[in-house]
Amino acid sequence: MTLPADPAARNDYIRQAATQGGLDVQWVDLDVSTKAHSLVVRVTRVPVACDGVYFGAGAMLEQQVADALGALLLTPKLIDLMFAAAEVVIPPFPLTSGGTQHMMDTATFVQETNLINGAIAGRVGLVQTVGKPFVLSKLCSTTRGTNYGWSLPKSVGSNWKGVAVYPSVTLNSMVIQQPGNAHGLGQDDYASTCLLAHRNCTLDGQEYDLAKIYTDPSLAGLVSHEGALPWSRQPGVPVFACPAPSGGGNVSALAPTSSGASCPLPPPPLVTGSGRGGFPWGLALALGGGAALVGGGWWWLSRR
């Protein structure tokens, strides 16, 4: 492990890796089509990793990584849709002891990564639930991010292992973290893993910019429970870097700093699989030889 322990050095290291093609990013297709529109969004299969670690990113760092990758923060609705389509479903892994500093430690990021990977156990396909990332919402501000997630099936009711859970924004699942803006832009947290949606999507069979969908009143309902958003990026965070137009992995240059400047639409990413829709709660809590207790969370197996 070379990911620095010091938070400031760690974030500089992650940003540098993001601009040099040094992050592990796995994209899958998520079909969120409706009767009115066919829409395929490219989302991260598992959290973005640096040196094999699913780092916890504050809203500022997550947006900066997204910029360099040609991506956007997810919306709460997209997280719900990802959970519904997940081919591998694992439980949340809250690490509650140790206080605020513990939540921001690189060692805690490594612990969470090991729990997630142990539960995935080498299975392929879109994985949920793997964090409560910072998202784009009308709750965001220039000083506060909004996080959401740690999804669970509706069958858990209002309590999971002594933790209160709440209806998701689509009402088709439950979540530990409802949309909340208690965190400043720079507050990292092991649970706020870096989950993203690529800007390059496919709308009605044509290449399209997901950023335009986020803010278009006629289309935003495909991906947002709040309708059209006032922004497609975390407010208060200047554009960090633009991906290379060739799709080679490195940034072409630091992004322009003029007011209202934005990066051009990047080429589509390499996609490794598809997120399938359909009946969302294909979960089986394995008993006997097929079950294992991992760090306080059960291995949940999803077979489709």
Buried (B, 14 or more C-beta within 10 A) or exposed (E): EEBBEEBEEBBEBBBEBBBEBBBBBBBBBBBBBEEEBBBBBBBBBBBBBBBEBBBBBBBBBBBBBBBBBBBBBBBBBBBBBBBBBBBBBBBBBBBEEEEEEBBBBBBBBBBBBBBBBBBBEEBEBBBBBBBBBBBBBBBBEEEBBBBBBBBBBBEBEEEBEEEEBEEBBBEBBBBBBBBBBEBEBBBBBBBBBBBBBBBBBBBEEEEBBBBBBBBBEEBBBBBBBBEBBEBBBBBBBEBBBBBBEEEEBBBBEEBEEEEEEBBEBBBBBEBEBBBBEEEBBBBEEEEEEEBEEBBEBBBBBBEE
